[in-house]
């Protein structure tokens, strides 16, 4: 009987056979932003937005506005006619607006209603002229930042005798006449920004005095 000796017979340890299929492990990384960095980023975005908004609000040029605010009844006879218009001018910018070269032409419309009157048709010219500032004796005036101003203009007829006779007969028969008012003005901001020419055209029904 042969006795086995552990000292002479080595022990063999077998490891599990590895699989030929490669195994992958998905690792998810999460980005973590510290609270104070979030606040700093939010503050920067807010500041940038407000700065852009304020720059646009204060520096973006706004076109000048002109409109016919009111007018007096027309005084017309066979020898002449007089009329007064009041125009409104508005400056919505943050700089002073310089207005100049205000010109007005007024035409007599022989149509019975406003919508039939058009400056494209041949209309007799009854008033024309330029504004003269009583303070400076020039065709210029100003409006301060974000303000409005009224300018009054009085006309004396330049119409022909036949046109005046027709206007007189129209006033006698219906008590009013229709006029087509056409105005233009130049506008420029104090910082040098020019808006070119602003135009105003429209028909108005004017009572006869």
C-alpha positions as CSV (number, residue, x, y, z in Angstrom):
1,X,0.0,0.0,0.0
2,X,1.4,3.2,-1.1
3,X,1.0,6.1,1.3
4,X,0.3,9.5,-0.3
5,X,2.3,12.3,1.1
6,X,1.0,15.9,0.7
7,X,4.6,17.1,0.7
8,X,5.3,15.2,-2.5
9,X,2.0,15.5,-4.3
10,X,1.3,19.1,-5.3
11,X,-2.1,20.6,-5.0
12,X,-3.6,22.0,-8.2
13,X,-6.2,24.8,-7.9
14,X,-8.3,25.4,-11.0
15,X,-9.8,28.9,-11.6
16,X,-13.2,29.3,-13.4
17,X,-12.8,29.5,-17.1
18,X,-13.5,33.0,-18.3
19,X,-16.1,33.6,-20.9
20,X,-15.0,34.7,-24.3
21,X,-17.8,37.3,-24.3
22,X,-16.6,40.8,-23.2
23,X,-18.7,42.4,-20.5
24,X,-19.3,46.2,-20.4
25,X,-20.3,48.3,-17.5
26,X,-22.1,51.6,-18.1
27,X,-21.0,54.4,-15.9
28,X,-23.1,57.5,-15.6
29,X,-21.4,60.7,-14.7
30,X,-23.5,63.5,-13.2
31,X,-22.5,67.1,-13.5
32,X,-22.8,68.9,-10.2
33,X,-22.8,72.7,-10.1
34,X,-22.3,74.3,-6.8
35,X,-25.2,76.6,-5.7
36,X,-23.2,79.8,-5.6
37,X,-22.1,79.2,-9.2
38,X,-25.7,78.8,-10.3
39,X,-26.6,82.1,-8.7
40,X,-23.6,83.8,-10.3
41,X,-24.6,82.5,-13.8
42,X,-28.2,83.6,-13.3
43,X,-27.1,87.1,-12.2
44,X,-24.9,87.5,-15.3
45,X,-27.7,86.5,-17.6
46,X,-30.1,88.9,-15.9
47,X,-27.6,91.7,-16.1
48,X,-26.9,91.1,-19.8
49,X,-30.6,91.0,-20.6
50,X,-31.3,94.2,-18.7
51,X,-28.3,96.0,-20.2
52,X,-29.4,95.1,-23.7
53,X,-33.0,96.1,-23.0
54,X,-32.0,99.5,-21.6
55,X,-29.6,100.2,-24.5
56,X,-32.3,99.4,-27.0
57,X,-34.9,101.5,-25.1
58,X,-32.8,104.6,-24.7
59,X,-30.7,104.5,-27.9
60,X,-33.0,103.0,-30.5
61,X,-34.3,106.0,-32.7
62,X,-38.0,106.5,-32.9
63,X,-39.5,108.2,-36.0
64,X,-41.0,111.6,-35.5
65,X,-44.8,112.0,-35.6
66,X,-46.9,114.8,-37.2
67,X,-50.6,115.1,-37.3
68,X,-53.4,117.6,-37.9
69,X,-54.7,118.4,-34.5
70,X,-57.4,121.0,-35.2
71,X,-58.5,123.7,-37.6
72,X,-60.8,126.7,-37.6
73,X,-63.9,127.3,-39.8
74,X,-63.0,128.6,-43.3
75,X,-63.8,132.2,-44.0
76,X,-64.3,132.6,-47.8
77,X,-65.7,135.3,-50.0
78,X,-65.4,136.2,-53.7
79,X,-62.3,138.3,-52.9
80,X,-60.4,135.9,-50.6
81,X,-60.3,133.2,-48.0
82,X,-58.5,132.6,-44.7
83,X,-58.0,129.5,-42.6
84,X,-56.0,128.3,-39.7
85,X,-54.6,124.8,-39.0
86,X,-52.9,123.5,-35.9
87,X,-50.4,120.7,-36.3
88,X,-49.0,118.4,-33.6
89,X,-45.4,117.2,-33.5
90,X,-44.1,114.5,-31.2
91,X,-40.6,113.5,-30.3
92,X,-40.5,110.0,-28.6
93,X,-36.6,110.0,-28.4
94,X,-34.4,110.7,-25.5
95,X,-32.6,113.5,-27.4
96,X,-33.9,116.9,-28.5
97,X,-35.5,116.9,-31.9
98,X,-34.8,119.8,-34.4
99,X,-37.6,120.3,-36.9
100,X,-37.1,122.4,-40.0
101,X,-38.5,123.2,-43.5
102,X,-42.2,122.8,-42.6
103,X,-44.2,123.3,-45.8
104,X,-48.0,123.1,-46.3
105,X,-50.1,123.0,-49.4
106,X,-53.9,123.0,-49.2
107,X,-56.2,122.1,-52.1
108,X,-59.9,122.5,-52.7
109,X,-61.7,119.3,-53.3
110,X,-64.9,119.7,-55.3
111,X,-66.1,116.1,-54.4
112,X,-69.2,115.7,-52.2
113,X,-67.6,113.3,-49.7
114,X,-64.2,112.8,-48.0
115,X,-63.5,109.4,-49.4
116,X,-63.8,110.7,-53.0
117,X,-61.2,113.4,-52.5
118,X,-57.6,112.4,-53.4
119,X,-54.5,114.5,-54.0
120,X,-53.8,112.3,-57.0
121,X,-56.6,114.0,-58.9
122,X,-56.2,117.5,-60.2
123,X,-57.2,119.8,-57.4
124,X,-57.0,123.6,-57.3
125,X,-54.3,124.9,-54.9
126,X,-55.8,127.5,-52.5
127,X,-53.1,127.8,-49.8
128,X,-49.4,127.2,-49.8
129,X,-46.6,128.4,-47.6
130,X,-43.9,127.7,-45.1
131,X,-43.8,128.0,-41.3
132,X,-42.1,131.0,-39.7
133,X,-41.2,130.6,-36.1
134,X,-42.2,133.9,-34.4
135,X,-39.4,133.6,-31.9
136,X,-36.5,133.1,-34.3
137,X,-38.0,134.3,-37.6
138,X,-36.8,131.0,-39.2
139,X,-38.5,127.8,-40.4
140,X,-37.2,125.9,-37.4
141,X,-38.4,124.8,-34.0
142,X,-37.4,122.2,-31.4
143,X,-39.0,119.6,-29.1
144,X,-37.2,118.4,-26.0
145,X,-36.8,114.7,-25.3
146,X,-40.1,112.7,-25.2
147,X,-42.3,115.7,-25.6
148,X,-44.9,117.2,-28.0
149,X,-45.5,120.6,-29.5
150,X,-48.3,122.4,-31.3
151,X,-47.7,124.7,-34.3
152,X,-50.4,127.0,-35.6
153,X,-50.4,128.1,-39.2
154,X,-52.7,130.7,-40.7
155,X,-53.2,131.0,-44.5
156,X,-54.4,133.6,-46.9
157,X,-55.9,132.4,-50.1
158,X,-53.8,132.2,-53.3
159,X,-56.7,130.7,-55.3
160,X,-58.0,132.1,-58.6
161,X,-61.1,134.1,-58.8
162,X,-63.1,131.3,-60.3
163,X,-62.0,128.9,-57.5
164,X,-63.0,131.4,-54.9
165,X,-66.4,131.8,-56.5
166,X,-66.9,128.1,-56.6
167,X,-65.9,127.8,-52.9
168,X,-68.3,130.6,-52.0
169,X,-71.1,128.9,-53.8
170,X,-70.3,125.6,-52.1
171,X,-70.3,127.1,-48.7
172,X,-73.6,128.9,-49.4
173,X,-75.3,125.7,-50.6
174,X,-74.1,123.1,-48.1
175,X,-72.3,125.0,-45.3
176,X,-69.0,123.3,-45.6
177,X,-66.3,122.4,-48.1
178,X,-63.7,119.7,-48.3
179,X,-60.0,120.5,-48.3
180,X,-57.0,118.3,-48.9
181,X,-54.0,119.2,-46.6
182,X,-50.5,118.1,-47.5
183,X,-47.6,118.9,-45.2
184,X,-43.9,117.9,-44.9
185,X,-41.2,118.6,-42.4
186,X,-37.6,117.6,-41.8
187,X,-36.6,116.0,-38.4
188,X,-33.1,115.5,-36.9
189,X,-32.0,114.6,-33.4
190,X,-29.5,116.6,-31.5
191,X,-27.0,113.6,-31.7
192,X,-27.0,113.9,-35.5
193,X,-29.5,111.2,-36.4
194,X,-31.6,112.4,-39.3
195,X,-35.0,111.0,-40.1
196,X,-35.4,112.7,-43.5
197,X,-38.8,114.1,-44.5
198,X,-42.0,113.2,-42.7
199,X,-45.2,113.6,-44.8
200,X,-48.8,114.2,-43.8
201,X,-51.7,113.9,-46.3
202,X,-55.4,113.9,-45.7
203,X,-58.8,115.3,-46.5
204,X,-60.8,117.3,-43.9
205,X,-64.3,118.6,-43.8
206,X,-64.3,122.2,-42.9
207,X,-67.3,124.3,-41.9
208,X,-67.7,127.7,-43.4
209,X,-68.0,130.7,-41.1
